[in-house]
Amino acid sequence: MSNPRQRTVVLAAAALVGVWLVAVAGYGIAQKLKVTADKVRAYAGSVDLNRLSAADRARALKKLADDLNALSLAERQQLRLGRVLDQWFAAMTDAEKEAFIEATMPTGIKQMLAAFEQQPEEKRRKAIDDALQQLRSAGGNQVNAGGANRPPLSPELEAKVRTIGLKTFYSQSSAQTKAELAPLLEEMQRAMESGQLESRRNRGQ
């Protein structure tokens, strides 16, 4: 093998190794930067809003909102149902709560609520029942400090949703209540986007 050919082979091999190293490094960086429920849970538990300056507080809230939005629906629901954000909400001002809800509530929720209200009462009731059952099946019943199972919604909140109407109740609710409703709303939106609510309505016709 001539020297020029050997150099070509060596350079090609070096280039392949370089590409492989870059790919491995890129994968490692991507994995490190990937937002997961565990990372959000750890971040939420490591920050005390009350100890931050106004600027740092705003940055922390934005980071939490961005991280929450980067999660899958299932991961978001688990964090909300697990009350991971409760400590943050307790430390937020009313304005911060409103802004946080607006930033983290999936787009299309208002459209979902409007479409939901167009359905017959029986279908609306069935949709709420199915969404709550799905949340319970997915682990929505959390264990409280006393060791008892806690449903996705408190009995009081569930009763208001059913008697007042989901759209009306949501529009009149505080940011804190909207946060408690978030898992239910996200599950109902998922069902509507997947066609489950529509298919139920068609079967009922």
Order of alpha helices (4+ residues) and beta strands (2+ residues): alpha-alpha-alpha-alpha-alpha-alpha-alpha-alpha-beta-beta-alpha-alpha-alpha-alpha
